Amino acid sequence: MQESALTEATYYILLALNVPRHGYGIMQEAERLSKGRVRLAAGTLYGALNVLCEKGWIIPLSKPSEGGRRKVYCLTEAGEDVLYEELERLKELVANGEAVLKGTYDGNKNDL
């Protein structure tokens, strides 16, 4: 169980790792998925990747090859679970917002 909401950048990093990718590929996919809204600087990305590795949500599949600098990362089962939890949280936010704004929420706890 995750302790709090994911940042948008973290959410898109994890989504980008639906297939193994190296850092630059993660940056490109996060930008593509977010329609350009999430643009990760290298320092931000690699700091986030270190934190996500520490949490056990992603793992490096390979070490940088000699002469190369690309490390490939992969989503773990725990990381996938976090993504599904976040997706459910976001769905609830949308459902609550729609109910309130459409006027279909009448204040009863069971309506949401």
C-alpha positions as CSV (number, residue, x, y, z in Angstrom):
1,M,0.0,0.0,0.0
2,Q,1.4,3.4,-1.0
3,E,1.6,6.0,1.7
4,S,0.4,9.0,-0.4
5,A,-0.6,10.2,-3.8
6,L,2.0,9.9,-6.5
7,T,3.3,13.0,-8.1
8,E,2.4,13.3,-11.8
9,A,6.1,12.8,-12.8
10,T,6.3,9.6,-10.7
11,Y,3.0,8.3,-12.1
12,Y,4.2,8.8,-15.7
13,I,7.7,7.3,-15.0
14,L,6.0,4.2,-13.7
15,L,3.5,4.1,-16.6
16,A,6.4,4.5,-19.0
17,L,8.0,1.4,-17.5
18,N,5.1,-0.8,-18.7
19,V,8.0,-2.2,-20.8
20,P,11.6,-2.1,-19.9
21,R,13.3,1.2,-20.9
22,H,16.4,3.2,-20.4
23,G,16.4,6.7,-19.0
24,Y,16.0,8.6,-22.2
25,G,13.2,6.3,-23.4
26,I,11.4,6.9,-20.1
27,M,11.7,10.6,-20.6
28,Q,10.3,10.4,-24.1
29,E,7.4,8.1,-23.1
30,A,6.4,10.2,-20.1
31,E,6.3,13.2,-22.4
32,R,4.3,11.3,-25.1
33,L,1.8,9.8,-22.6
34,S,1.2,13.2,-20.9
35,K,0.9,15.0,-24.3
36,G,3.9,17.1,-23.5
37,R,2.8,18.2,-20.0
38,V,5.4,16.1,-18.2
39,R,9.0,16.9,-19.4
40,L,11.6,15.3,-17.2
41,A,15.0,16.8,-16.8
42,A,17.8,14.2,-16.6
43,G,18.6,15.1,-13.0
44,T,15.0,14.9,-11.9
45,L,14.5,11.6,-13.7
46,Y,17.6,9.9,-12.3
47,G,16.8,11.1,-8.8
48,A,13.3,9.7,-9.1
49,L,14.7,6.4,-10.5
50,N,16.9,6.0,-7.5
51,V,14.0,6.6,-5.1
52,L,11.8,4.2,-7.0
53,C,14.5,1.5,-6.9
54,E,14.9,2.1,-3.1
55,K,11.1,1.6,-2.7
56,G,11.3,-1.6,-4.7
57,W,8.8,-0.3,-7.3
58,I,11.4,-0.6,-10.2
59,I,14.6,-2.5,-10.7
60,P,17.5,-2.1,-13.1
61,L,17.6,-5.0,-15.5
62,S,21.1,-4.3,-16.6
63,K,24.1,-2.3,-15.6
64,P,25.5,0.2,-18.0
65,S,27.6,-1.6,-20.6
66,E,31.2,-0.8,-21.0
67,G,31.6,2.4,-22.9
68,G,27.8,2.8,-22.8
69,R,25.8,4.6,-20.2
70,R,22.3,3.1,-20.7
71,K,20.8,1.3,-17.7
72,V,17.5,-0.4,-18.5
73,Y,14.7,-0.3,-15.8
74,C,11.7,-2.5,-15.3
75,L,8.5,-2.2,-13.2
76,T,8.3,-4.7,-10.3
77,E,5.1,-6.3,-9.1
78,A,5.1,-3.9,-6.2
79,G,5.4,-1.0,-8.7
80,E,2.5,-2.3,-10.7
81,D,0.4,-2.6,-7.5
82,V,1.2,1.0,-6.7
83,L,0.1,2.1,-10.2
84,Y,-3.2,0.2,-9.9
85,E,-3.8,1.8,-6.4
86,E,-3.1,5.2,-7.9
87,L,-5.4,4.6,-10.8
88,E,-8.2,3.6,-8.4
89,R,-7.6,6.8,-6.3
90,L,-7.7,8.9,-9.5
91,K,-10.9,7.3,-10.6
92,E,-12.5,8.1,-7.2
93,L,-11.4,11.7,-7.6
94,V,-13.0,12.0,-11.0
95,A,-16.2,10.3,-9.8
96,N,-16.5,12.6,-6.8
97,G,-15.8,15.7,-8.9
98,E,-18.3,14.7,-11.5
99,A,-21.0,13.9,-8.9
100,V,-20.5,17.3,-7.1
101,L,-20.3,19.4,-10.3
102,K,-23.2,17.7,-12.0
103,G,-25.3,18.2,-8.9
104,T,-25.9,14.4,-8.4
105,Y,-24.3,14.3,-5.0
106,D,-26.8,15.1,-2.2
107,G,-24.5,14.8,0.8
108,N,-25.1,11.2,1.7
109,K,-21.9,9.3,2.3
110,N,-23.2,6.3,0.3
111,D,-23.7,8.4,-2.9
112,L,-20.0,8.6,-3.7
